[in-house]
Amino acid sequence: MTGEQKPDGPQAGNHPRHDLAPLLNAPVRLSVVAALAPVDKAEFGFVRDLVEVTDSALSKQVSLLEEAGWVHVEKGRVGRRPRTWLSLTCEGRAVYERHLAALRAIAAPLG
């Protein structure tokens, strides 16, 4: 096969799996992003309880999402108590929507 010939079959890159975000393939990270999608921001403890993980597990997953630029972490206080709020960034929201669309396209009946 020369450099100009292409293999028979579908074009590479057309399958919806190419729109999946590998970072969201982890169930806890996907659950965190899904929990944040319908709200402007959520308190750390609320997300922890909703996703049913420990503080440590949530903190680790949120750190990865924050490094990717998909989650914003805001620390503050309510009275004397420290609080942490989580929110999706615009990029995080777009990645999540694209990921969901790809999952729907993959799961859709053929034809």
N, CA, C and O atoms as a printed pandas DataFrame, in Angstrom:
     atom_number atom_name residue_name chain_id  residue_number  x_coord  y_coord  z_coord
0              1         N          MET        A               1    0.857   -1.169    0.000
1              2        CA          MET        A               1    0.000    0.000    0.000
2              3         C          MET        A               1    0.901    1.230    0.000
3              4         O          MET        A               1    1.825    1.318    0.808
4              5         N          THR        A               2    0.644    2.173   -0.892
5              6        CA          THR        A               2    1.428    3.404   -0.946
6              7         C          THR        A               2    0.877    4.400    0.050
7              8         O          THR        A               2   -0.168    4.162    0.655
8              9         N          GLY        A               3    1.574    5.520    0.228
9             10        CA          GLY        A               3    1.159    6.549    1.159
10            11         C          GLY        A               3   -0.177    7.185    0.814
11            12         O          GLY        A               3   -0.831    7.747    1.692
12            13         N          GLU        A               4   -0.601    7.110   -0.449
13            14        CA          GLU        A               4   -1.847    7.750   -0.856
14            15         C          GLU        A               4   -3.047    6.824   -0.741
15            16         O          GLU        A               4   -4.185    7.293   -0.737
16            17         N          GLN        A               5   -2.817    5.521   -0.648
17            18        CA          GLN        A               5   -3.928    4.585   -0.565
18            19         C          GLN        A               5   -4.450    4.534    0.870
19            20         O          GLN        A               5   -3.693    4.675    1.831
20            21         N          LYS        A               6   -5.768    4.327    0.991
21            22        CA          LYS        A               6   -6.389    4.192    2.299
22            23         C          LYS        A               6   -6.998    2.809    2.399
23            24         O          LYS        A               6   -7.424    2.241    1.394
24            25         N          PRO        A               7   -7.040    2.265    3.605
25            26        CA          PRO        A               7   -7.654    0.943    3.740
26            27         C          PRO        A               7   -9.142    1.007    3.434
27            28         O          PRO        A               7   -9.780    2.049    3.581
28            29         N          ASP        A               8   -9.686   -0.140    3.002
29            30        CA          ASP        A               8  -11.130   -0.219    2.760
30            31         C          ASP        A               8  -11.869   -0.071    4.080
31            32         O          ASP        A               8  -11.316   -0.356    5.143
32            33         N          GLY        A               9  -13.101    0.368    4.014
33            34        CA          GLY        A               9  -13.918    0.471    5.221
34            35         C          GLY        A               9  -14.201    1.925    5.568
35            36         O          GLY        A               9  -13.839    2.834    4.822
36            37         N          PRO        A              10  -14.856    2.138    6.716
37            38        CA          PRO        A              10  -15.253    3.491    7.112
38            39         C          PRO        A              10  -14.050    4.393    7.341
39            40         O          PRO        A              10  -12.946    3.929    7.628
40            41         N          GLN        A              11  -14.286    5.668    7.208
41            42        CA          GLN        A              11  -13.230    6.661    7.454
42            43         C          GLN        A              11  -12.842    6.622    8.930
43            44         O          GLN        A              11  -13.703    6.519    9.803
44            45         N          ALA        A              12  -11.572    6.704    9.194
45            46        CA          ALA        A              12  -11.107    6.761   10.577
46            47         C          ALA        A              12  -11.577    8.073   11.198
47            48         O          ALA        A              12  -11.537    9.122   10.557
48            49         N          GLY        A              13  -12.017    8.004   12.440
49            50        CA          GLY        A              13  -12.430    9.210   13.145
50            51         C          GLY        A              13  -13.903    9.533   13.079
51            52         O          GLY        A              13  -14.331   10.516   13.684
52            53         N          ASN        A              14  -14.696    8.756   12.374
53            54        CA          ASN        A              14  -16.126    9.041   12.260
54            55         C          ASN        A              14  -16.960    8.448   13.384
55            56         O          ASN        A              14  -18.076    8.910   13.625
56            57         N          HIS        A              15  -16.460    7.459   14.063
57            58        CA          HIS        A              15  -17.235    6.807   15.116
58            59         C          HIS        A              15  -17.381    7.747   16.311
59            60         O          HIS        A              15  -16.430    8.440   16.671
60            61         N          PRO        A              16  -18.565    7.779   16.929
61            62        CA          PRO        A              16  -18.793    8.705   18.046
62            63         C          PRO        A              16  -17.871    8.473   19.240
63            64         O          PRO        A              16  -17.722    9.366   20.074
64            65         N          ARG        A              17  -17.250    7.304   19.345
65            66        CA          ARG        A              17  -16.346    7.062   20.479
66            67         C          ARG        A              17  -15.186    8.049   20.492
67            68         O          ARG        A              17  -14.579    8.276   21.538
68            69         N          HIS        A              18  -14.874    8.633   19.351
69            70        CA          HIS        A              18  -13.778    9.591   19.283
70            71         C          HIS        A              18  -14.109   10.890   20.020
71            72         O          HIS        A              18  -13.214   11.688   20.298
72            73         N          ASP        A              19  -15.380   11.104   20.336
73            74        CA          ASP        A              19  -15.785   12.288   21.091
74            75         C          ASP        A              19  -15.868   12.029   22.596
75            76         O          ASP        A              19  -16.190   12.934   23.365
76            77         N          LEU        A              20  -15.578   10.799   23.015
77            78        CA          LEU        A              20  -15.559   10.505   24.444
78            79         C          LEU        A              20  -14.330   11.152   25.083
79            80         O          LEU        A              20  -13.251   11.181   24.492
80            81         N          ALA        A              21  -14.509   11.664   26.282
81            82        CA          ALA        A              21  -13.406   12.255   27.038
82            83         C          ALA        A              21  -12.820   11.167   27.939
83            84         O          ALA        A              21  -13.483   10.745   28.887
84            85         N          PRO        A              22  -11.604   10.703   27.674
85            86        CA          PRO        A              22  -11.030    9.616   28.473
86            87         C          PRO        A              22  -11.058    9.881   29.980
87            88         O          PRO        A              22  -11.221    8.949   30.767
88            89         N          LEU        A              23  -10.903   11.121   30.379
89            90        CA          LEU        A              23  -10.920   11.449   31.803
90            91         C          LEU        A              23  -12.284   11.144   32.427
91            92         O          LEU        A              23  -12.370   10.889   33.628
92            93         N          LEU        A              24  -13.344   11.169   31.624
93            94        CA          LEU        A              24  -14.688   10.891   32.140
94            95         C          LEU        A              24  -15.058    9.411   32.062
95            96         O          LEU        A              24  -16.185    9.038   32.386
96            97         N          ASN        A              25  -14.126    8.574   31.638
97            98        CA          ASN        A              25  -14.400    7.137   31.613
98            99         C          ASN        A              25  -14.394    6.531   33.011
99           100         O          ASN        A              25  -14.888    5.421   33.204
100          101         N          ALA        A              26  -13.845    7.243   33.982
101          102        CA          ALA        A              26  -13.877    6.787   35.373
102          103         C          ALA        A              26  -15.251    7.113   35.953
103          104         O          ALA        A              26  -15.679    8.266   35.899
104          105         N          PRO        A              27  -15.943    6.132   36.501
105          106        CA          PRO        A              27  -17.308    6.355   36.987
106          107         C          PRO        A              27  -17.447    7.477   38.011
107          108         O          PRO        A              27  -18.423    8.227   37.968
108          109         N          VAL        A              28  -16.499    7.608   38.924
109          110        CA          VAL        A              28  -16.622    8.666   39.938
110          111         C          VAL        A              28  -16.478   10.039   39.295
111          112         O          VAL        A              28  -17.236   10.952   39.623
112          113         N          ARG        A              29  -15.520   10.204   38.386
113          114        CA          ARG        A              29  -15.358   11.511   37.726
114          115         C          ARG        A              29  -16.585   11.857   36.900
115          116         O          ARG        A              29  -17.040   13.001   36.919
116          117         N          LEU        A              30  -17.125   10.884   36.175
117          118        CA          LEU        A              30  -18.343   11.130   35.408
118          119         C          LEU        A              30  -19.488   11.509   36.345
119          120         O          LEU        A              30  -20.265   12.413   36.039
120          121         N          SER        A              31  -19.596   10.835   37.467
121          122        CA          SER        A              31  -20.649   11.128   38.438
122          123         C          SER        A              31  -20.505   12.527   39.023
123          124         O          SER        A              31  -21.504   13.215   39.230
124          125         N          VAL        A              32  -19.283   12.954   39.289
125          126        CA          VAL        A              32  -19.045   14.295   39.825
126          127         C          VAL        A              32  -19.464   15.348   38.802
127          128         O          VAL        A              32  -20.175   16.295   39.140
128          129         N          VAL        A              33  -19.034   15.188   37.578
129          130        CA          VAL        A              33  -19.373   16.154   36.528
130          131         C          VAL        A              33  -20.888   16.165   36.295
131          132         O          VAL        A              33  -21.479   17.227   36.102
132          133         N          ALA        A              34  -21.511   14.986   36.312
133          134        CA          ALA        A              34  -22.966   14.913   36.137
134          135         C          ALA        A              34  -23.686   15.613   37.284
135          136         O          ALA        A              34  -24.720   16.248   37.072
136          137         N          ALA        A              35  -23.153   15.503   38.487
137          138        CA          ALA        A              35  -23.763   16.165   39.648
138          139         C          ALA        A              35  -23.659   17.677   39.537
139          140         O          ALA        A              35  -24.552   18.397   39.984
140          141         N          LEU        A              36  -22.576   18.164   38.944
141          142        CA          LEU        A              36  -22.350   19.606   38.831
142          143         C          LEU        A              36  -23.047   20.224   37.617
143          144         O          LEU        A              36  -23.284   21.432   37.594
144          145         N          ALA        A              37  -23.373   19.421   36.622
145          146        CA          ALA        A              37  -23.923   19.947   35.373
146          147         C          ALA        A              37  -25.208   20.768   35.545
147          148         O          ALA        A              37  -25.337   21.810   34.903
148          149         N          PRO        A              38  -26.153   20.348   36.374
149          150        CA          PRO        A              38  -27.405   21.115   36.442
150          151         C          PRO        A              38  -27.382   22.308   37.395
151          152         O          PRO        A              38  -28.388   23.007   37.521
152          153         N          VAL        A              39  -26.254   22.558   38.072
153          154        CA          VAL        A              39  -26.202   23.633   39.070
154          155         C          VAL        A              39  -25.072   24.608   38.754
155          156         O          VAL        A              39  -24.139   24.278   38.022
156          157         N          ASP        A              40  -25.168   25.812   39.317
157          158        CA          ASP        A              40  -24.080   26.781   39.176
158          159         C          ASP        A              40  -22.872   26.359   39.996
159          160         O          ASP        A              40  -21.735   26.429   39.528
160          161         N          LYS        A              41  -23.129   25.918   41.230
161          162        CA          LYS        A              41  -22.068   25.386   42.077
162          163         C          LYS        A              41  -22.696   24.532   43.157
163          164         O          LYS        A              41  -23.877   24.678   43.471
164          165         N          ALA        A              42  -21.902   23.643   43.724
165          166        CA          ALA        A              42  -22.391   22.749   44.767
166          167         C          ALA        A              42  -21.328   22.614   45.846
167          168         O          ALA        A              42  -20.129   22.645   45.567
168          169         N          GLU        A              43  -21.784   22.467   47.069
169          170        CA          GLU        A              43  -20.866   22.310   48.187
170          171         C          GLU        A              43  -20.235   20.921   48.136
171          172         O          GLU        A              43  -20.898   19.943   47.792
172          173         N          PHE        A              44  -18.969   20.843   48.477
173          174        CA          PHE        A              44  -18.184   19.612   48.431
174          175         C          PHE        A              44  -18.923   18.459   49.118
175          176         O          PHE        A              44  -19.035   17.372   48.550
176          177         N          GLY        A              45  -19.421   18.686   50.322
177          178        CA          GLY        A              45  -20.099   17.637   51.079
178          179         C          GLY        A              45  -21.343   17.122   50.378
179          180         O          GLY        A              45  -21.645   15.931   50.436
180          181         N          PHE        A              46  -22.060   18.011   49.718
181          182        CA          PHE        A              46  -23.252   17.608   48.962
182          183         C          PHE        A              46  -22.860   16.660   47.834
183          184         O          PHE        A              46  -23.485   15.616   47.643
184          185         N          VAL        A              47  -21.817   17.032   47.087
185          186        CA          VAL        A              47  -21.356   16.184   45.973
186          187         C          VAL        A              47  -20.838   14.860   46.514
187          188         O          VAL        A              47  -21.123   13.805   45.948
188          189         N          ARG        A              48  -20.083   14.906   47.599
189          190        CA          ARG        A              48  -19.552   13.682   48.213
190          191         C          ARG        A              48  -20.683   12.716   48.555
191          192         O          ARG        A              48  -20.612   11.528   48.241
192          193         N          ASP        A              49  -21.725   13.237   49.199
193          194        CA          ASP        A              49  -22.836   12.381   49.599
194          195         C          ASP        A              49  -23.634   11.877   48.388
195          196         O          ASP        A              49  -24.065   10.725   48.358
196          197         N          LEU        A              50  -23.821   12.738   47.409
197          198        CA          LEU        A              50  -24.565   12.365   46.209
198          199         C          LEU        A              50  -23.860   11.261   45.427
199          200         O          LEU        A              50  -24.497   10.331   44.933
200          201         N          VAL        A              51  -22.546   11.376   45.322
201          202        CA          VAL        A              51  -21.745   10.429   44.547
202          203         C          VAL        A              51  -21.377    9.192   45.383
203          204         O          VAL        A              51  -20.928    8.178   44.848
204          205         N          GLU        A              52  -21.577    9.298   46.700
205          206        CA          GLU        A              52  -21.312    8.196   47.622
206          207         C          GLU        A              52  -19.855    7.758   47.639
207          208         O          GLU        A              52  -19.528    6.590   47.426
208          209         N          VAL        A              53  -18.980    8.744   47.904
209          210        CA          VAL        A              53  -17.553    8.477   48.051
210          211         C          VAL        A              53  -17.054    9.166   49.319
211          212         O          VAL        A              53  -17.772    9.955   49.933
212          213         N          THR        A              54  -15.831    8.860   49.697
213          214        CA          THR        A              54  -15.218    9.505   50.855
214          215         C          THR        A              54  -14.678   10.881   50.468
215          216         O          THR        A              54  -14.530   11.189   49.285
216          217         N          ASP        A              55  -14.387   11.699   51.473
217          218        CA          ASP        A              55  -13.769   12.998   51.219
218          219         C          ASP        A              55  -12.488   12.834   50.411
219          220         O          ASP        A              55  -12.243   13.564   49.450
220          221         N          SER        A              56  -11.687   11.873   50.815
221          222        CA          SER        A              56  -10.401   11.635   50.156
222          223         C          SER        A              56  -10.578   11.248   48.692
223          224         O          SER        A              56   -9.879   11.767   47.821
224          225         N          ALA        A              57  -11.505   10.343   48.421
225          226        CA          ALA        A              57  -11.734    9.897   47.041
226          227         C          ALA        A              57  -12.252   11.049   46.186
227          228         O          ALA        A              57  -11.819   11.220   45.047
228          229         N          LEU        A              58  -13.174   11.836   46.727
229          230        CA          LEU        A              58  -13.702   12.966   45.961
230          231         C          LEU        A              58  -12.613   13.999   45.717
231          232         O          LEU        A              58  -12.493   14.532   44.614
232          233         N          SER        A              59  -11.831   14.277   46.730
233          234        CA          SER        A              59  -10.750   15.259   46.593
234          235         C          SER        A              59   -9.780   14.869   45.482
235          236         O          SER        A              59   -9.366   15.714   44.689
236          237         N          LYS        A              60   -9.423   13.599   45.429
237          238        CA          LYS        A              60   -8.490   13.112   44.399
238          239         C          LYS        A              60   -9.087   13.282   43.000
239          240         O          LYS        A              60   -8.406   13.740   42.083
240          241         N          GLN        A              61  -10.358   12.912   42.841
241          242        CA          GLN        A              61  -10.996   13.007   41.532
242          243         C          GLN        A              61  -11.219   14.458   41.116
243          244         O          GLN        A              61  -11.055   14.805   39.946
244          245         N          VAL        A              62  -11.590   15.298   42.069
245          246        CA          VAL        A              62  -11.782   16.722   41.771
246          247         C          VAL        A              62  -10.461   17.360   41.368
247          248         O          VAL        A              62  -10.432   18.217   40.484
248          249         N          SER        A              63   -9.371   16.954   42.003
249          250        CA          SER        A              63   -8.052   17.495   41.631
250          251         C          SER        A              63   -7.723   17.200   40.176
251          252         O          SER        A              63   -7.200   18.063   39.470
252          253         N          LEU        A              64   -8.024   15.997   39.725
253          254        CA          LEU        A              64   -7.765   15.640   38.327
254          255         C          LEU        A              64   -8.632   16.466   37.380
255          256         O          LEU        A              64   -8.166   16.922   36.336
256          257         N          LEU        A              65   -9.900   16.655   37.754
257          258        CA          LEU        A              65  -10.806   17.453   36.923
258          259         C          LEU        A              65  -10.396   18.929   36.930
259          260         O          LEU        A              65  -10.534   19.621   35.922
260          261         N          GLU        A              66   -9.899   19.399   38.058
261          262        CA          GLU        A              66   -9.434   20.790   38.154
262          263         C          GLU        A              66   -8.176   20.991   37.310
263          264         O          GLU        A              66   -8.039   22.011   36.635
264          265         N          GLU        A              67   -7.261   20.030   37.346
265          266        CA          GLU        A              67   -6.043   20.109   36.524
266          267         C          GLU        A              67   -6.378   20.160   35.040
267          268         O          GLU        A              67   -5.686   20.816   34.262
268          269         N          ALA        A              68   -7.438   19.468   34.652
269          270        CA          ALA        A              68   -7.864   19.462   33.251
270          271         C          ALA        A              68   -8.551   20.774   32.870
271          272         O          ALA        A              68   -8.761   21.053   31.689
272          273         N          GLY        A              69   -8.899   21.574   33.875
273          274        CA          GLY        A              69   -9.574   22.839   33.610
274          275         C          GLY        A              69  -11.084   22.697   33.493
275          276         O          GLY        A              69  -11.755   23.585   32.966
276          277         N          TRP        A              70  -11.620   21.581   33.982
277          278        CA          TRP        A              70  -13.042   21.309   33.833
278          279         C          TRP        A              70  -13.866   21.632   35.074
279          280         O          TRP        A              70  -15.077   21.829   34.984
280          281         N          VAL        A              71  -13.214   21.685   36.226
281          282        CA          VAL        A              71  -13.901   21.993   37.482
282          283         C          VAL        A              71  -13.168   23.129   38.174
283          284         O          VAL        A              71  -11.939   23.168   38.217
284          285         N          HIS        A              72  -13.952   24.051   38.713
285          286        CA          HIS        A              72  -13.411   25.167   39.491
286          287         C          HIS        A              72  -13.680   24.872   40.965
287          288         O          HIS        A              72  -14.789   24.486   41.335
288          289         N          VAL        A              73  -12.663   25.054   41.802
289          290        CA          VAL        A              73  -12.787   24.842   43.241
290          291         C          VAL        A              73  -12.677   26.194   43.925
291          292         O          VAL        A              73  -11.722   26.940   43.710
292          293         N          GLU        A              74  -13.666   26.495   44.752
293          294        CA          GLU        A              74  -13.699   27.768   45.473
294          295         C          GLU        A              74  -13.779   27.473   46.962
295          296         O          GLU        A              74  -14.662   26.745   47.417
296          297         N          LYS        A              75  -12.850   28.046   47.713
297          298        CA          LYS        A              75  -12.837   27.842   49.162
298          299         C          LYS        A              75  -13.293   29.115   49.841
299          300         O          LYS        A              75  -12.986   30.220   49.395
300          301         N          GLY        A              76  -14.024   28.947   50.918
301          302        CA          GLY        A              76  -14.513   30.094   51.667
302          303         C          GLY        A              76  -14.997   29.654   53.029
303          304         O          GLY        A              76  -14.660   28.570   53.505
304          305         N          ARG        A              77  -15.780   30.496   53.642
305          306        CA          ARG        A              77  -16.315   30.202   54.973
306          307         C          ARG        A              77  -17.790   30.547   55.019
307          308         O          ARG        A              77  -18.256   31.482   54.368
308          309         N          VAL        A              78  -18.500   29.773   55.799
309          310        CA          VAL        A              78  -19.870   30.090   56.156
310          311         C          VAL        A              78  -19.836   30.213   57.674
311          312         O          VAL        A              78  -19.723   29.219   58.390
312          313         N          GLY        A              79  -19.938   31.452   58.149
313          314        CA          GLY        A              79  -19.695   31.685   59.569
314          315         C          GLY        A              79  -18.240   31.375   59.862
315          316         O          GLY        A              79  -17.337   31.918   59.226
316          317         N          ARG        A              80  -18.020   30.509   60.817
317          318        CA          ARG        A              80  -16.644   30.121   61.167
318          319         C          ARG        A              80  -16.213   28.819   60.511
319          320         O          ARG        A              80  -15.078   28.372   60.673
320          321         N          ARG        A              81  -17.119   28.227   59.779
321          322        CA          ARG        A              81  -16.818   26.916   59.202
322          323         C          ARG        A              81  -16.271   27.040   57.780
323          324         O          ARG        A              81  -16.848   27.734   56.943
324          325         N          PRO        A              82  -15.160   26.366   57.520
325          326        CA          PRO        A              82  -14.626   26.373   56.145
326          327         C          PRO        A              82  -15.537   25.568   55.222
327          328         O          PRO        A              82  -16.112   24.554   55.620
328          329         N          ARG        A              83  -15.653   26.036   53.995
329          330        CA          ARG        A              83  -16.475   25.357   52.997
330          331         C          ARG        A              83  -15.732   25.347   51.668
331          332         O          ARG        A              83  -14.917   26.222   51.378
332          333         N          THR        A              84  -16.038   24.337   50.879
333          334        CA          THR        A              84  -15.480   24.231   49.530
334          335         C          THR        A              84  -16.646   24.028   48.575
335          336         O          THR        A              84  -17.495   23.161   48.780
336          337         N          TRP        A              85  -16.669   24.846   47.526
337          338        CA          TRP        A              85  -17.704   24.733   46.499
338          339         C          TRP        A              85  -17.062   24.292   45.198
339          340         O          TRP        A              85  -15.930   24.666   44.889
340          341         N          LEU        A              86  -17.789   23.502   44.448
341          342        CA          LEU        A              86  -17.322   22.990   43.163
342          343         C          LEU        A              86  -18.257   23.474   42.073
343          344         O          LEU        A              86  -19.466   23.573   42.282
344          345         N          SER        A              87  -17.702   23.774   40.919
345          346        CA          SER        A              87  -18.520   24.152   39.765
346          347         C          SER        A              87  -17.811   23.717   38.489
347          348         O          SER        A              87  -16.588   23.590   38.445
348          349         N          LEU        A              88  -18.614   23.493   37.457
349          350        CA          LEU        A              88  -18.045   23.178   36.145
350          351         C          LEU        A              88  -17.600   24.471   35.477
351          352         O          LEU        A              88  -18.276   25.495   35.582
352          353         N          THR        A              89  -16.478   24.424   34.801
353          354        CA          THR        A              89  -16.060   25.541   33.965
354          355         C          THR        A              89  -16.825   25.440   32.642
355          356         O          THR        A              89  -17.481   24.434   32.372
356          357         N          CYS        A              90  -16.739   26.463   31.843
357          358        CA          CYS        A              90  -17.379   26.413   30.515
358          359         C          CYS        A              90  -16.819   25.248   29.709
359          360         O          CYS        A              90  -17.563   24.530   29.041
360          361         N          GLU        A              91  -15.504   25.067   29.776
361          362        CA          GLU        A              91  -14.880   23.960   29.058
362          363         C          GLU        A              91  -15.364   22.620   29.601
363          364         O          GLU        A              91  -15.646   21.702   28.831
364          365         N          GLY        A              92  -15.461   22.506   30.917
365          366        CA          GLY        A              92  -15.935   21.278   31.539
366          367         C          GLY        A              92  -17.345   20.937   31.119
367          368         O          GLY        A              92  -17.659   19.777   30.852
368          369         N          ARG        A              93  -18.193   21.940   31.060
369          370        CA          ARG        A              93  -19.583   21.737   30.641
370          371         C          ARG        A              93  -19.629   21.271   29.179
371          372         O          ARG        A              93  -20.394   20.368   28.838
372          373         N          ALA        A              94  -18.818   21.884   28.324
373          374        CA          ALA        A              94  -18.785   21.510   26.902
374          375         C          ALA        A              94  -18.275   20.080   26.721
375          376         O          ALA        A              94  -18.821   19.320   25.922
376          377         N          VAL        A              95  -17.233   19.717   27.460
377          378        CA          VAL        A              95  -16.686   18.362   27.372
378          379         C          VAL        A              95  -17.733   17.347   27.830
379          380         O          VAL        A              95  -17.910   16.302   27.203
380          381         N          TYR        A              96  -18.420   17.658   28.919
381          382        CA          TYR        A              96  -19.452   16.757   29.441
382          383         C          TYR        A              96  -20.580   16.574   28.424
383          384         O          TYR        A              96  -21.027   15.452   28.188
384          385         N          GLU        A              97  -21.034   17.665   27.828
385          386        CA          GLU        A              97  -22.114   17.578   26.830
386          387         C          GLU        A              97  -21.680   16.750   25.625
387          388         O          GLU        A              97  -22.454   15.939   25.116
388          389         N          ARG        A              98  -20.443   16.953   25.168
389          390        CA          ARG        A              98  -19.919   16.186   24.035
390          391         C          ARG        A              98  -19.805   14.698   24.405
391          392         O          ARG        A              98  -20.121   13.824   23.598
392          393         N          HIS        A              99  -19.355   14.429   25.621
393          394        CA          HIS        A              99  -19.223   13.051   26.106
394          395         C          HIS        A              99  -20.594   12.367   26.138
395          396         O          HIS        A              99  -20.739   11.235   25.678
396          397         N          LEU        A             100  -21.596   13.064   26.685
397          398        CA          LEU        A             100  -22.954   12.515   26.732
398          399         C          LEU        A             100  -23.520   12.258   25.343
399          400         O          LEU        A             100  -24.143   11.224   25.100
400          401         N          ALA        A             101  -23.302   13.193   24.442
401          402        CA          ALA        A             101  -23.778   13.029   23.069
402          403         C          ALA        A             101  -23.133   11.806   22.410
403          404         O          ALA        A             101  -23.789   11.067   21.677
404          405         N          ALA        A             102  -21.850   11.605   22.680
405          406        CA          ALA        A             102  -21.149   10.457   22.112
406          407         C          ALA        A             102  -21.705    9.151   22.692
407          408         O          ALA        A             102  -21.899    8.178   21.963
408          409         N          LEU        A             103  -21.959    9.133   23.997
409          410        CA          LEU        A             103  -22.538    7.934   24.613
410          411         C          LEU        A             103  -23.913    7.627   24.023
411          412         O          LEU        A             103  -24.235    6.472   23.743
412          413         N          ARG        A             104  -24.719    8.672   23.838
413          414        CA          ARG        A             104  -26.045    8.465   23.245
414          415         C          ARG        A             104  -25.933    7.932   21.819
415          416         O          ARG        A             104  -26.688    7.044   21.420
416          417         N          ALA        A             105  -24.995    8.474   21.060
417          418        CA          ALA        A             105  -24.812    8.041   19.664
418          419         C          ALA        A             105  -24.323    6.592   19.603
419          420         O          ALA        A             105  -24.736    5.828   18.730
420          421         N          ILE        A             106  -23.451    6.225   20.525
421          422        CA          ILE        A             106  -22.953    4.850   20.557
422          423         C          ILE        A             106  -24.074    3.891   20.936
423          424         O          ILE        A             106  -24.180    2.796   20.384
424          425         N          ALA        A             107  -24.905    4.309   21.880
425          426        CA          ALA        A             107  -25.973    3.426   22.384
426          427         C          ALA        A             107  -27.205    3.411   21.474
427          428         O          ALA        A             107  -28.070    2.549   21.625
428          429         N          ALA        A             108  -27.292    4.336   20.551
429          430        CA          ALA        A             108  -28.463    4.408   19.668
430          431         C          ALA        A             108  -28.508    3.176   18.766
431          432         O          ALA        A             108  -27.471    2.639   18.378
432          433         N          PRO        A             109  -29.716    2.741   18.441
433          434        CA          PRO        A             109  -29.835    1.604   17.518
434          435         C          PRO        A             109  -29.208    1.950   16.161
435          436         O          PRO        A             109  -29.270    3.091   15.704
436          437         N          LEU        A             110  -28.618    0.964   15.548
437          438        CA          LEU        A             110  -28.013    1.167   14.223
438          439         C          LEU        A             110  -29.089    1.402   13.184
439          440         O          LEU        A             110  -30.191    0.862   13.274
440          441         N          GLY        A             111  -28.750    2.222   12.190
441          442        CA          GLY        A             111  -29.668    2.432   11.085
442          443         C          GLY        A             111  -30.534    3.577   11.367
443          444         O          GLY        A             111  -31.387    3.923   10.550
